[in-house]
Amino acid sequence: MQDSEALGSSEVDVAVVGAGAAGLAAARRLLEQRSELRVIVLEAAPRSGGRAHTVDPPEVGGPLDLGCGWLHGAESNPWLSIAESHGFHIDRTQAPWDVQYRDLGFPPADQRAYERASSAFYARLAEAQRDPVDRPQSTLLQADDPWNELLNAVSTYVSGAELDEASIHDTAHYRVHGSDWRIIEGYGRAVARFGQDLPIALNTPVTSIDHGWAGQVWLETPRGTIRARAAIVTVSTNVLAAETIRFVPALPDKVAAAQGLPLGLANKVFLSLDTPDELPKDAHLIGNVRAARTGAYHLRPLGRPVIEGYFGGRLAHELEAAGEAAAEAFALDELSGLLGADFRRRARLLTCTRWGQVASVRGSYSYARPGASGQRASLAAPVNNRLFFAGEATSPDAFTTARGAYETGRRAADEVLSHLRG
Ligand SMILES: Cc1cc2nc3c(=O)[nH]c(=O)nc-3n(C[C@H](O)[C@H](O)[C@H](O)COP(=O)(O)OP(=O)(O)OC[C@H]3O[C@@H](n4cnc5c(N)ncnc54)[C@H](O)[C@@H]3O)c2cc1C
């Protein structure tokens, strides 16, 4: 479909809003089950994939994932077989997150002390999940524990937010277990390839959804109005909360649910290396194990001549606001502190992400505010059997992940199919 032309048919059976992992999975499922259905995926951005996005900087000689990169719970992750069925290759190297390269800045005795503090923290978390009253995870920190900062840093990578913002109860529902593997050609590329032959209208932001008419949903876009029998909305919670899509009648419960499940922020900064061979393939460093404001650095992922820095939470917000030079300087300061002062002369910024500034996403992945864990089910609930909801934040047990997004897309498609049959 040409990106600029008016939308050919203004009448479809199902309109899917958003061509990320959830929207593509929904459209694929609908057409697999009922190939005669008229389906259209409406996507605001000029590409499909959403938070799954692979780029190919020529100087790297291989793809980089700006969004999702890890097949979490890989053995049972649906994207594993999808990627393999499209001829993509899987790297099964164990994720290096638990090993500090050469123990730099993190002597073995400190590593053992942190492991003890971390195990005790997660044991308290498991215990507190049984308490009917939800609280912020930070209430489980012990005063004056020297490892509180690192526990907070880890929370910013996992949730995109510090422990004082995140619900204890929500963590009880997360059920992704197993290995963390990678798609060598890129996770984003695999997601986009999966959607390649689907009927997708790019550059087509939905501005309003009128669902007040029996059996009909009207979706307004700058390229025309679509009339559908049902719509599946897969946009992120921060997009829903910002109300850039106007629902008629309004959906205050959905907006409240989205506000309870905001996207945390995690950004990547990629540094290119002049002398990559001085560093090992797939090693890992925490920049400063005594600080919550610190990056996690993946040295030479898949052997490429780069370092992938990862910033989360308040640090990510600060650096995103300050601009890419600030992100580069922060990463180079931390890495030079560990790898030697002159390291900064052999590395430079290649690219960095600003997921909070991407208007059609507005963050990285959802966490539940204390008390809001139950909002995942509220967000997922259909409205009047005309409007259906998917996206990672609606997953009961794999939120934050691309696999959760995929599963919710299929779930919403099945809800639509049973409604259309009924
Ligand atoms: C830095 C980073 C690292 C990550 N790492 C991992 C990882 O290693 N493993 C993992 O499993 N997950 C990871 N994730 C999370 C994963 O990428 C997401 O959970 C998943 O891609 C979300 O898919 P989705 O379909 O729910 O939402 P999205 O990908 O956000 O899709 C929603 C789509 O809706 C579109 N849209 C928005 N507004 C409109 C509108 N008005 N009209 C039409 N279209 C609209 C958007 O452009 C977007 O394409 C990471 C994310 C980030 C940002």
The ligand as an SDF file (V2000), in Angstrom:
LIG
                    3D

 53 58  0  0  0  0  0  0  0  0999 V2000
   15.2090   -0.1200   24.8050 C   0  0  0  0  0  0  0  0  0  0  0  0
   14.2550   -1.2870   24.8330 C   0  0  0  0  0  0  0  0  0  0  0  0
   14.7240   -2.5570   25.0900 C   0  0  0  0  0  0  0  0  0  0  0  0
   13.8530   -3.6430   25.1190 C   0  0  0  0  0  0  0  0  0  0  0  0
   14.3550   -4.9030   25.2990 N   0  0  0  0  0  0  0  0  0  0  0  0
   13.5320   -5.9610   25.1960 C   0  0  0  0  0  0  0  0  0  0  0  0
   14.0610   -7.2830   25.1580 C   0  0  0  0  0  0  0  0  0  0  0  0
   15.2810   -7.4650   25.1840 O   0  0  0  0  0  0  0  0  0  0  0  0
   13.1910   -8.3170   25.0340 N   0  0  0  0  0  0  0  0  0  0  0  0
   11.8360   -8.1280   24.9370 C   0  0  0  0  0  0  0  0  0  0  0  0
   11.0830   -9.1160   24.8140 O   0  0  0  0  0  0  0  0  0  0  0  0
   11.3050   -6.8790   24.9730 N   0  0  0  0  0  0  0  0  0  0  0  0
   12.1190   -5.7950   25.0780 C   0  0  0  0  0  0  0  0  0  0  0  0
   11.6110   -4.5390   24.9970 N   0  0  0  0  0  0  0  0  0  0  0  0
   10.1470   -4.3590   24.9960 C   0  0  0  0  0  0  0  0  0  0  0  0
    9.4800   -4.7210   23.6620 C   0  0  0  0  0  0  0  0  0  0  0  0
   10.1610   -4.0640   22.6240 O   0  0  0  0  0  0  0  0  0  0  0  0
    8.0250   -4.2890   23.7260 C   0  0  0  0  0  0  0  0  0  0  0  0
    7.3840   -4.8790   24.8590 O   0  0  0  0  0  0  0  0  0  0  0  0
    7.2030   -4.7040   22.5080 C   0  0  0  0  0  0  0  0  0  0  0  0
    7.9050   -4.4710   21.3160 O   0  0  0  0  0  0  0  0  0  0  0  0
    5.8890   -3.9160   22.5380 C   0  0  0  0  0  0  0  0  0  0  0  0
    5.0740   -4.2660   21.4400 O   0  0  0  0  0  0  0  0  0  0  0  0
    3.5980   -3.6690   21.3520 P   0  0  0  0  0  0  0  0  0  0  0  0
    3.0310   -4.1450   20.0740 O   0  0  0  0  0  0  0  0  0  0  0  0
    2.8690   -3.9360   22.6100 O   0  0  0  0  0  0  0  0  0  0  0  0
    3.7700   -2.0750   21.3200 O   0  0  0  0  0  0  0  0  0  0  0  0
    4.5500   -1.1260   20.2520 P   0  0  0  0  0  0  0  0  0  0  0  0
    5.7560   -1.8020   19.7350 O   0  0  0  0  0  0  0  0  0  0  0  0
    4.6870    0.1720   20.9450 O   0  0  0  0  0  0  0  0  0  0  0  0
    3.4810   -1.0320   19.0750 O   0  0  0  0  0  0  0  0  0  0  0  0
    2.4350   -0.1020   19.0690 C   0  0  0  0  0  0  0  0  0  0  0  0
    2.3930    0.5490   17.7000 C   0  0  0  0  0  0  0  0  0  0  0  0
    1.3210    1.4860   17.6680 O   0  0  0  0  0  0  0  0  0  0  0  0
    1.7160    2.5870   16.8750 C   0  0  0  0  0  0  0  0  0  0  0  0
    0.8420    3.7190   17.1930 N   0  0  0  0  0  0  0  0  0  0  0  0
    0.8920    4.5340   18.2740 C   0  0  0  0  0  0  0  0  0  0  0  0
   -0.0860    5.4590   18.2010 N   0  0  0  0  0  0  0  0  0  0  0  0
   -0.7760    5.2030   17.0550 C   0  0  0  0  0  0  0  0  0  0  0  0
   -1.9040    5.8060   16.4330 C   0  0  0  0  0  0  0  0  0  0  0  0
   -2.5200    6.8660   16.9660 N   0  0  0  0  0  0  0  0  0  0  0  0
   -2.3450    5.3040   15.2460 N   0  0  0  0  0  0  0  0  0  0  0  0
   -1.7210    4.2190   14.6820 C   0  0  0  0  0  0  0  0  0  0  0  0
   -0.6330    3.6260   15.2310 N   0  0  0  0  0  0  0  0  0  0  0  0
   -0.1840    4.1070   16.4040 C   0  0  0  0  0  0  0  0  0  0  0  0
    3.1620    2.7940   17.2500 C   0  0  0  0  0  0  0  0  0  0  0  0
    3.8700    3.5510   16.2810 O   0  0  0  0  0  0  0  0  0  0  0  0
    3.6570    1.3410   17.3570 C   0  0  0  0  0  0  0  0  0  0  0  0
    4.1820    0.8820   16.1190 O   0  0  0  0  0  0  0  0  0  0  0  0
   12.4650   -3.4340   24.9140 C   0  0  0  0  0  0  0  0  0  0  0  0
   11.9870   -2.1590   24.6350 C   0  0  0  0  0  0  0  0  0  0  0  0
   12.8720   -1.0890   24.5850 C   0  0  0  0  0  0  0  0  0  0  0  0
   12.3350    0.2750   24.2420 C   0  0  0  0  0  0  0  0  0  0  0  0
  1  2  1  0
  2  3  1  0
  2 52  2  0
  3  4  2  0
  4  5  1  0
  4 50  1  0
  5  6  2  0
  6  7  1  0
  6 13  1  0
  7  8  2  0
  7  9  1  0
  9 10  1  0
 10 11  2  0
 10 12  1  0
 12 13  2  0
 13 14  1  0
 14 15  1  0
 14 50  1  0
 15 16  1  0
 16 17  1  0
 16 18  1  0
 18 19  1  0
 18 20  1  0
 20 21  1  0
 20 22  1  0
 22 23  1  0
 23 24  1  0
 24 25  2  0
 24 26  1  0
 24 27  1  0
 27 28  1  0
 28 29  2  0
 28 30  1  0
 28 31  1  0
 31 32  1  0
 32 33  1  0
 33 34  1  0
 33 48  1  0
 34 35  1  0
 35 36  1  0
 35 46  1  0
 36 37  1  0
 36 45  1  0
 37 38  2  0
 38 39  1  0
 39 40  1  0
 39 45  2  0
 40 41  1  0
 40 42  2  0
 42 43  1  0
 43 44  2  0
 44 45  1  0
 46 47  1  0
 46 48  1  0
 48 49  1  0
 50 51  2  0
 51 52  1  0
 52 53  1  0
M  END
$$$$
